[in-house]
Amino acid sequence: MKYHLKISKRHFNSLRSHLFPGDGLEAVSIAVCGKSANGNTFLVHKLIHIPHAKCERAPDLIKWPTSLLAEKLPKLVKKNLALFKVHSHPNGYSQFSETDDLSDVDLFESIYGWYDNSDLHGSLVLLPDNKIFGRVVKPNLSFSNIDKISIVGRSLTVYQDIQEKFDDELNLRNRQTLGKGTQTLLKNLKIGVVGCSGTGSPVIEQLARLGVGALVLVDQDIIEIKNLNRIINSVEQDASSSELKVNVAKRAISNMGFYTKVKTFSSNLYDDIEAIKELSDCDFVFGCMDSVDGRHLLNSISSFYLIPYFDIGIKIISDKNGGIDQICGTVHYILPGESSLQTRGVYTHEMLRASNMLRTDSEEYMRQKKSGYIMDVDVEAPAVISINMFAASLAVNEFLSRVHDIKNEDLTDYDIIRFSLTDHYMINEKSTHEVDIFLSKNIGRGDMSPFLNMPELSHVEKT
């Protein structure tokens, strides 16, 4: 089994500050981690910094009283959270020492005694050059390396030892543009795309041809005649046979020859816990849908499982005289633990309530809409391939900028891109909106019951 650990850039910076106070001596913290549904991904939820004054510290040694954890353990055990010891090697020693081995065995023998279950815990080491490596410590006190460590911030940093072989001719142009390192990273990324229609299909096309290793595609709808003007790789026969949109995308990818692994879910996210679990294991997610409740759910998955989220929105506004007043759109980069689509004003609480009602009780929704007690969110917007492809390309290139240095701007300066094709502008904007307190509180929380702390998912949680 391969193990993966994710940590937000904010938590990583906090670790860096505590573990390297400038005196050249080792220091230690505890990372409290949530876990993903697959059982082998750990998500840093919060940190417990062990005070320097409570430790015996040297350049190659750290001793600390584990009793400092005792008062916190009952709550952590109850929530089934994993514990990772994190300490520094100020001398840059890039592997676990014999002293580390003895220390970890001693600590985790006690931790497994406290937890009294077979869930995994682990140990991490941070080096002066910001590299981080680690291992899980199993109940029998044996060690197994963590294969991949991701630092999730304005850009994605991944530490992973991979020797990847490529088809030289197939990947030549991508590798010439992006370099072998980025091509290797893309090959080992798993990306979710929710919505496989107007913007989703060109997003999927680009990700597959860029050489992304695995895609998770979610869309419950079938191909209709009205879709053929914008869904890439769809044909008239697909509409005649009511082919699923995810199947059309998967068929196209399988014919490309890039060996991209594809998992598809022809369902609404709210009705498919397996689709949510598969998305929770992704490195990035793209939201290519109009529904407010779908965007809200994807934003929640992003926060609970430390997944950067690209949301694509397009508006075509009529001038009320048979013409077009405005063609515009937005690409949001949502970083777990910061502002959300809701705090950015993409939708309101009332819009979310209406969207949830439309999904769960359409008759009541229609009654309340006619009575004026609820806003109309069931509006189908026009879509044209040239507009959708422009927005999709903008989003995919924005994704590339977060894994490869292709822009002159500092990535910390913006997380929203707005464009208008009628007014001919494109603006980079930094979100100044409030942090979403609920989602920030649950950053890296991972699996829990009810899933994502949403009671409305209880009906599918045990299916």
C-alpha positions in Angstrom: 0.0 0.0 0.0 1.2 3.5 -0.8 0.8 6.3 1.7 0.1 10.0 1.0 0.2 12.9 3.5 -1.2 16.4 2.7 -0.5 19.6 4.6 -1.7 23.1 3.9 0.9 25.8 3.3 -0.4 27.7 6.3 0.2 24.7 8.6 3.5 24.0 6.9 4.7 27.6 7.6 3.6 27.2 11.2 5.7 24.0 11.5 8.7 25.7 9.9 8.5 28.6 12.3 8.4 26.3 15.4 10.8 23.6 14.3 13.5 26.1 13.2 13.6 28.9 15.8 17.1 29.9 14.7 19.1 28.3 17.5 20.3 25.2 15.5 18.6 22.8 17.9 15.9 20.1 17.2 12.3 20.9 18.0 9.1 18.9 17.9 5.4 19.2 17.1 2.4 16.9 16.8 0.3 16.9 13.6 -3.3 15.9 14.2 -4.5 14.3 11.0 -7.8 13.4 9.4 -7.9 10.4 7.1 -9.4 9.9 3.6 -11.9 7.2 2.7 -9.2 5.0 1.1 -7.4 4.7 4.4 -4.0 5.6 3.2 -4.1 9.4 2.9 -3.4 11.5 5.9 -4.6 15.2 6.1 -3.1 17.6 8.6 -6.0 19.0 10.5 -4.3 20.9 13.3 -0.9 21.3 15.0 0.2 20.9 18.6 3.6 22.6 19.1 5.6 21.2 22.0 7.1 24.2 23.9 10.9 24.5 23.5 11.3 25.1 27.2 9.7 21.7 28.0 12.1 19.8 25.8 15.7 18.6 26.1 17.1 19.9 22.8 20.4 19.4 20.9 21.5 19.7 17.3 20.8 15.9 16.8 18.5 15.1 19.7 15.1 16.0 21.1 13.5 14.6 24.2 10.1 15.8 25.4 7.5 14.7 28.0 4.7 12.7 26.2 2.5 13.6 29.2 1.9 16.9 27.4 -0.4 15.0 25.1 -2.4 13.2 27.8 -5.0 15.9 28.3 -5.7 16.2 24.6 -5.9 12.4 23.9 -9.5 11.6 25.0 -10.9 14.0 22.4 -8.5 12.9 19.6 -9.2 9.2 20.3 -13.0 9.9 20.2 -12.7 11.6 16.8 -10.4 8.8 15.5 -7.7 11.3 14.4 -4.2 10.1 13.5 -1.1 11.5 15.3 2.2 12.3 13.5 5.3 13.3 15.4 7.1 16.0 13.4 10.6 17.0 14.3 13.5 18.9 12.7 16.9 17.9 11.6 18.8 21.2 11.7 22.0 19.5 10.4 20.1 18.5 7.2 20.4 14.7 7.8 18.0 13.4 5.2 16.8 10.1 6.8 15.6 8.8 10.1 18.4 8.2 12.5 18.8 5.2 14.9 17.8 7.7 17.7 14.7 8.5 15.8 13.8 4.8 15.4 14.1 4.2 19.2 12.2 7.4 20.0 9.4 6.5 17.6 9.0 3.0 18.9 8.8 4.3 22.4 6.3 7.0 21.6 4.0 5.0 19.3 3.9 2.0 21.6 2.2 4.4 24.1 0.0 6.0 21.4 -1.3 2.6 20.3 -2.0 1.8 23.9 -4.0 4.9 24.2 -6.0 4.4 21.0 -6.5 0.7 21.3 -7.2 0.2 17.6 -5.3 -0.7 14.4 -5.5 2.7 12.7 -2.1 4.1 11.6 0.0 6.9 13.0 3.3 8.2 11.9 6.4 10.4 12.0 7.8 13.2 9.9 11.1 15.1 9.6 11.5 18.6 8.3 14.8 19.7 6.9 16.3 23.3 6.7 15.7 23.4 2.9 11.9 22.8 3.5 12.0 19.2 2.3 9.9 16.9 4.4 9.8 13.1 4.5 8.1 10.6 6.7 6.8 7.1 7.5 3.8 5.5 9.1 4.3 3.5 12.3 2.2 0.4 12.3 0.6 -1.2 15.4 3.4 -3.8 15.4 5.8 -0.9 15.6 7.2 -1.5 12.1 7.8 1.3 9.7 6.6 2.0 6.2 7.7 5.0 4.1 5.2 7.7 3.1 5.4 7.7 -0.7 4.0 11.2 -1.4 3.9 14.4 0.7 1.9 17.3 -0.8 2.1 20.9 0.5 -1.2 22.6 -0.6 -0.9 26.3 -1.1 -1.1 28.9 -3.9 1.0 26.4 -5.7 1.3 22.6 -5.1 4.6 21.2 -3.9 5.0 17.5 -4.0 7.8 15.4 -2.6 7.7 12.0 -4.3 10.5 9.7 -5.5 9.4 8.4 -8.9 11.3 7.2 -11.9 8.7 7.6 -14.6 9.2 6.4 -18.2 7.4 8.1 -21.0 6.6 7.4 -24.6 9.1 9.9 -26.1 7.2 10.7 -29.2 3.8 10.9 -27.6 4.9 13.2 -24.8 7.6 15.1 -26.7 5.8 18.5 -27.1 4.4 18.5 -23.6 7.8 17.7 -22.2 9.5 20.4 -24.4 7.1 23.0 -23.0 6.7 21.9 -19.4 9.9 20.0 -18.7 10.4 16.4 -17.6 9.7 17.2 -13.9 6.3 18.7 -14.5 5.4 16.0 -17.0 6.3 13.4 -14.3 4.2 15.3 -11.8 1.2 15.4 -14.1 1.5 11.7 -14.8 1.2 11.1 -11.1 -1.7 13.4 -10.4 -5.3 12.4 -9.9 -7.8 15.1 -10.9 -11.6 15.2 -10.5 -13.9 16.9 -12.9 -17.6 17.4 -11.8 -19.7 18.3 -14.8 -18.8 16.8 -18.2 -20.7 19.1 -20.5 -20.0 22.5 -22.0 -17.0 23.5 -19.9 -16.3 20.1 -18.4 -15.6 18.3 -21.7 -12.9 20.7 -22.9 -11.3 20.7 -19.4 -11.2 16.9 -19.6 -9.8 16.9 -23.1 -6.9 19.2 -22.2 -6.1 17.4 -18.9 -5.9 14.0 -20.7 -3.8 15.3 -23.6 -1.4 17.0 -21.1 -0.7 13.6 -19.7 -2.6 13.7 -16.3 -2.4 10.2 -14.9 -5.9 9.7 -13.5 -9.2 11.4 -13.9 -12.4 11.0 -11.9 -15.4 12.1 -14.0 -18.9 12.9 -12.4 -22.0 13.8 -14.3 -25.5 12.2 -14.2 -26.8 13.5 -17.5 -27.1 11.9 -20.9 -26.2 13.4 -24.3 -29.1 15.2 -26.0 -29.3 16.9 -29.4 -29.0 20.3 -27.8 -25.6 19.3 -26.3 -23.9 18.5 -29.6 -23.0 22.1 -30.2 -20.5 22.1 -27.4 -19.6 18.7 -25.9 -16.3 17.6 -27.4 -16.3 14.1 -28.9 -20.0 13.8 -28.8 -21.8 12.7 -32.0 -25.4 12.4 -33.2 -25.5 8.7 -32.4 -24.7 9.5 -28.8 -27.8 11.7 -28.6 -30.0 9.1 -30.4 -28.9 6.3 -28.0 -29.0 8.6 -24.9 -25.4 7.9 -24.1 -24.1 9.1 -20.7 -21.8 12.2 -20.9 -19.2 10.4 -18.7 -19.1 7.5 -21.1 -18.5 9.8 -24.1 -15.6 11.4 -22.3 -14.1 8.0 -21.2 -14.4 6.6 -24.7 -12.5 9.6 -26.1 -9.7 9.4 -23.5 -9.3 5.6 -24.1 -8.7 6.4 -27.8 -6.0 9.0 -27.2 -3.3 6.6 -26.2 -2.0 8.5 -23.2 -2.9 5.6 -20.8 -4.9 7.9 -18.5 -6.8 6.0 -15.9 -10.5 7.0 -15.8 -13.2 6.4 -13.2 -16.7 7.5 -14.0 -19.8 8.2 -11.9 -23.1 8.8 -13.7 -24.8 10.2 -10.6 -25.6 13.2 -8.6 -22.9 13.7 -5.9 -25.5 14.0 -3.2 -26.7 10.5 -4.0 -23.3 8.7 -4.5 -21.0 8.4 -1.5 -18.5 6.4 -3.6 -18.2 9.3 -6.0 -17.5 11.6 -3.1 -14.9 9.2 -1.7 -13.2 9.0 -5.1 -13.1 12.8 -5.4 -11.7 13.0 -1.8 -8.6 11.2 -3.0 -7.8 13.7 -5.8 -5.0 16.2 -6.0 -7.2 18.8 -7.7 -10.8 19.2 -8.5 -12.5 21.2 -11.3 -16.1 22.3 -10.9 -17.8 22.7 -14.3 -21.4 22.9 -13.2 -24.1 25.6 -12.7 -25.9 24.1 -9.6 -25.4 26.0 -6.4 -25.7 22.9 -4.2 -23.2 21.0 -6.3 -20.7 23.8 -6.0 -21.2 24.0 -2.3 -20.6 20.2 -1.9 -17.5 20.3 -4.0 -16.2 23.3 -1.9 -16.8 21.2 1.2 -14.9 18.2 -0.2 -12.0 20.6 -1.1 -11.7 21.8 2.5 -12.2 18.5 4.4 -9.7 16.7 2.1 -7.2 19.5 1.4 -7.9 19.7 -2.4 -7.4 22.9 -4.4 -10.6 23.6 -6.3 -11.0 25.4 -9.7 -14.5 26.7 -10.2 -15.6 27.8 -13.7 -18.6 30.1 -14.2 -19.9 31.7 -17.4 -22.7 34.2 -18.0 -24.3 35.2 -21.3 -26.7 38.1 -20.5 -29.3 39.2 -22.9 -30.0 42.9 -23.8 -33.7 42.1 -23.7 -34.0 43.0 -27.4 -32.9 39.7 -28.9 -29.2 40.5 -28.7 -26.3 39.9 -26.2 -25.4 42.5 -23.6 -22.6 40.7 -21.9 -20.5 37.5 -22.3 -18.3 37.1 -19.2 -17.0 34.5 -16.8 -14.9 33.8 -13.8 -12.3 31.2 -12.8 -12.0 30.9 -9.0 -9.0 29.1 -7.3 -10.3 27.9 -4.0 -7.6 27.2 -1.4 -8.8 25.0 1.5 -9.0 27.0 4.7 -9.5 30.4 3.1 -12.4 32.1 1.4 -15.1 29.9 -0.2 -17.4 30.4 -3.1 -20.1 31.4 -0.6 -18.0 34.1 1.2 -16.9 35.3 -2.2 -20.5 36.0 -3.1 -20.8 33.4 -5.9 -24.0 32.2 -4.2 -25.9 33.2 -1.1 -27.4 31.1 1.7 -30.9 31.6 0.2 -29.7 30.4 -3.2 -28.2 27.3 -1.5 -31.5 26.7 0.3 -33.5 27.0 -3.0 -31.1 24.7 -4.9 -31.2 22.1 -2.2 -35.1 22.2 -2.3 -35.1 21.9 -6.1 -33.0 18.7 -5.8 -34.8 17.1 -2.9 -38.5 18.3 -3.3 -39.2 19.7 -6.7 -42.9 20.0 -6.0 -42.4 22.1 -2.9 -39.8 24.1 -4.8 -42.4 25.0 -7.5 -45.0 25.9 -4.9 -42.7 28.2 -3.0 -41.4 29.7 -6.3 -44.9 30.5 -7.5 -45.7 32.0 -4.0 -42.6 34.2 -4.2 -41.1 32.6 -1.1 -38.0 31.2 -2.9 -35.8 32.4 -5.6 -35.7 30.9 -9.1 -32.4 28.9 -9.5 -33.8 26.5 -12.2 -32.6 28.6 -15.1 -30.9 27.0 -18.1 -28.3 29.3 -19.5 -27.3 29.3 -23.2 -23.9 27.8 -24.0 -21.7 28.1 -27.1 -18.5 26.0 -27.6 -16.2 29.0 -28.3 -17.1 30.7 -25.0 -17.0 27.5 -23.0 -13.6 26.5 -24.5 -12.2 29.9 -23.7 -13.1 29.6 -20.1 -12.0 25.9 -19.9 -8.6 26.8 -21.4 -8.2 29.6 -19.0 -8.9 27.3 -16.0 -6.6 24.6 -17.2 -3.7 27.0 -17.8 -4.4 28.4 -14.4 -4.1 24.9 -13.0 -0.7 24.5 -14.9 0.5 27.7 -13.3 -0.1 26.2 -9.9 2.2 23.2 -10.6 4.6 24.8 -13.1 6.2 28.3 -13.2 4.6 29.7 -16.4 3.6 33.2 -15.1 5.4 36.3 -14.3 2.9 37.3 -11.6 3.4 36.1 -8.0 0.7 33.5 -7.4 0.0 34.9 -4.0 -1.3 38.1 -5.6 -4.5 36.5 -7.1 -6.9 33.7 -6.9 -9.7 35.0 -9.2 -9.6 35.6 -12.9 -12.5 37.6 -14.4 -13.0 38.1 -18.1 -15.4 39.7 -20.5 -15.5 38.9 -24.2 -17.8 41.8 -25.0 -15.8 44.4 -23.1 -12.5 42.7 -24.0 -10.8 42.4 -20.6 -9.2 39.8 -18.4 -8.4 40.7 -14.8 -6.4 38.9 -12.1 -7.8 39.6 -8.7 -6.9 38.7 -5.1 -9.8 37.6 -2.9 -10.3 39.9 0.0 -13.4 38.1 1.1 -13.8 36.6 4.6 -12.5 33.2 5.5 -15.3 30.6 5.5 -15.3 29.9 9.3 -17.1 26.6 9.0 -14.9 25.2 6.3 -11.7 26.6 7.8 -12.6 24.8 11.1 -12.8 21.6 9.2 -9.7 21.9 7.1 -8.1 18.4 6.7 -10.8 16.9 8.9 -11.2 14.0 6.5 -13.6 11.2 7.2 -16.3 11.7 9.9 -19.9 10.9 10.5 -22.0 12.4 9.1 -19.9 12.6 6.0 -18.5 16.2 5.5 -20.6 17.0 8.6 -23.6 17.2 6.4 -26.7 15.4 7.8 -28.2 15.5 4.2 -25.6 12.9 3.2 -26.7 10.4 5.9 -29.1 8.7 3.5 -26.2 7.5 1.3 -23.5 7.1 3.9 -24.1 3.4 4.5 -24.9 2.4 1.0 
